[in-house]
Amino acid sequence: MSPIDAFWHLLGLFLPALATGALAAAMAKLLWRTDLRGCRWLRLAGWSAVAGSLALLSGLVLFGRDGRMLSYGAMAFASALALWWAGFVRPRS
């Protein structure tokens, strides 16, 4: 596998978590505008994307392949949990 192929494989693995983290953070900032005023979008998106990526990696290790629906469900749950943690439990700028 060439380095460019490895790059595309890794991008395909982590892109759902990155997109989910960015969209979930944007929607959270929109829905809870006053509660999340002091928390930056980048912080929320970062926490959410990292949690989603760890969930996808756990699913890959557990099931031996990527793309299982349980992995995507765990990614969505981990993303929501990280948003809650970063936005409401530990709200820092």
DOZA-885293 format. One line per field, with one value per atom (N, C-alpha, C): residue in one letter; z, x, y. Coordinates in steps of 0.2 Angstrom, whole numbers. Layout:
// DOZA-885293
rest c(A  ...);
Z c(Z  ...);
X c(X  ...);
Y c(Y  ...);
//
This chain:
// DOZA-885293
rest c(M  M  M  S  S  S  P  P  P  I  I  I  D  D  D  A  A  A  F  F  F  W  W  W  H  H  H  L  L  L  L  L  L  G  G  G  L  L  L  F  F  F  L  L  L  P  P  P  A  A  A  L  L  L  A  A  A  T  T  T  G  G  G  A  A  A  L  L  L  A  A  A  A  A  A  A  A  A  M  M  M  A  A  A  K  K  K  L  L  L  L  L  L  W  W  W  R  R  R  T  T  T  D  D  D  L  L  L  R  R  R  G  G  G  C  C  C  R  R  R  W  W  W  L  L  L  R  R  R  L  L  L  A  A  A  G  G  G  W  W  W  S  S  S  A  A  A  V  V  V  A  A  A  G  G  G  S  S  S  L  L  L  A  A  A  L  L  L  L  L  L  S  S  S  G  G  G  L  L  L  V  V  V  L  L  L  F  F  F  G  G  G  R  R  R  D  D  D  G  G  G  R  R  R  M  M  M  L  L  L  S  S  S  Y  Y  Y  G  G  G  A  A  A  M  M  M  A  A  A  F  F  F  A  A  A  S  S  S  A  A  A  L  L  L  A  A  A  L  L  L  W  W  W  W  W  W  A  A  A  G  G  G  F  F  F  V  V  V  R  R  R  P  P  P  R  R  R  S  S  S);
Z c(0  0  0  -4  -5  1  2  7  6  -1  -3  -1  -3  -1  6  10  17  20  17  19  18  12  10  14  16  21  28  30  37  37  31  31  30  27  27  33  38  44  49  49  54  51  45  42  45  46  50  57  61  67  67  62  62  59  55  52  58  61  66  72  74  79  77  71  69  68  65  65  72  76  82  87  86  90  87  81  78  80  80  82  89  93  101  102  98  99  97  92  90  94  97  101  108  111  118  117  114  112  119  124  130  134  135  140  137  131  128  126  128  125  127  133  135  132  129  127  119  117  110  106  100  95  94  93  92  97  103  109  109  108  108  102  96  90  91  95  96  101  106  111  108  104  101  95  91  86  89  94  98  101  104  107  102  96  91  87  87  84  88  95  99  99  98  98  91  86  79  80  83  83  88  93  98  94  89  85  80  78  73  77  83  86  88  91  93  88  82  77  72  71  66  59  59  53  54  49  50  47  49  46  49  55  58  61  61  63  71  75  82  83  79  79  78  73  72  77  80  86  92  93  98  97  91  89  91  89  90  98  101  109  112  110  113  111  105  103  107  108  112  120  122  129  130  125  125  124  120  120  127  130  136  141  141  146  145  138  137  137  136  136  143  147  153  159  159  165  166  161  161  157  158  153  154  150  150  143  142  136  132);
X c(4  0  4  3  7  5  9  7  1  0  -7  -13  -12  -18  -19  -13  -14  -18  -16  -19  -27  -29  -36  -39  -36  -39  -40  -35  -36  -41  -41  -46  -53  -54  -61  -63  -58  -60  -62  -58  -59  -64  -66  -70  -77  -80  -87  -86  -81  -80  -79  -75  -74  -80  -83  -89  -95  -96  -101  -99  -92  -90  -92  -90  -91  -98  -102  -110  -113  -111  -114  -113  -106  -105  -108  -109  -113  -120  -123  -130  -131  -126  -127  -126  -121  -121  -127  -130  -136  -142  -143  -149  -148  -142  -141  -136  -139  -135  -133  -137  -136  -132  -133  -129  -122  -121  -114  -111  -113  -110  -103  -101  -94  -89  -92  -88  -87  -81  -79  -81  -83  -85  -80  -74  -68  -67  -68  -67  -72  -78  -84  -83  -81  -80  -74  -68  -63  -64  -67  -69  -74  -79  -83  -80  -75  -72  -67  -64  -59  -63  -68  -72  -75  -78  -80  -75  -69  -63  -61  -61  -60  -65  -71  -77  -76  -74  -73  -67  -62  -56  -58  -61  -63  -68  -72  -76  -72  -67  -62  -59  -56  -53  -57  -63  -68  -71  -73  -76  -71  -65  -60  -61  -66  -67  -71  -71  -74  -81  -85  -91  -97  -96  -102  -107  -113  -118  -117  -115  -114  -108  -103  -98  -100  -105  -107  -112  -116  -120  -116  -110  -106  -102  -101  -98  -103  -109  -114  -115  -115  -116  -110  -104  -98  -97  -99  -99  -104  -110  -115  -112  -109  -107  -101  -97  -91  -94  -99  -102  -105  -108  -111  -106  -100  -95  -91  -90  -86  -90  -97  -101  -104  -106  -110  -106  -102  -99  -93  -89  -82  -83  -87  -87  -82  -76  -71  -71  -68  -67  -62);
Y c(-6  0  6  11  17  22  27  32  35  37  40  36  29  25  24  24  24  30  36  42  42  39  39  34  29  24  27  30  34  39  43  48  45  40  36  33  32  29  35  40  46  51  51  57  57  51  51  54  53  56  63  65  72  76  74  77  77  71  71  76  76  81  88  90  97  99  94  96  96  91  91  97  99  105  111  112  117  117  111  111  112  110  111  119  122  129  133  130  134  132  126  125  127  127  130  136  141  147  150  151  155  151  144  140  139  138  137  143  149  155  156  154  154  149  144  138  139  138  139  133  134  129  124  127  122  117  120  115  110  112  107  102  104  100  95  98  94  88  89  84  79  81  77  72  75  72  66  68  63  58  59  54  49  52  48  44  47  43  37  38  33  27  29  24  20  24  20  15  18  13  7  8  3  -2  0  -4  -8  -5  -8  -14  -13  -18  -23  -21  -26  -31  -28  -32  -34  -31  -33  -30  -26  -22  -15  -11  -4  -5  0  1  -3  -6  -9  -4  -5  -1  1  -4  -3  1  1  6  13  14  21  23  19  20  22  19  20  27  29  35  41  40  45  46  41  41  44  42  45  53  54  61  66  63  67  67  62  62  67  67  72  79  80  87  89  85  86  88  84  85  91  93  99  105  104  110  112  107  108  106  101  99  103  103  107  113  118  123  129  128  133  136  142  146  143);
//
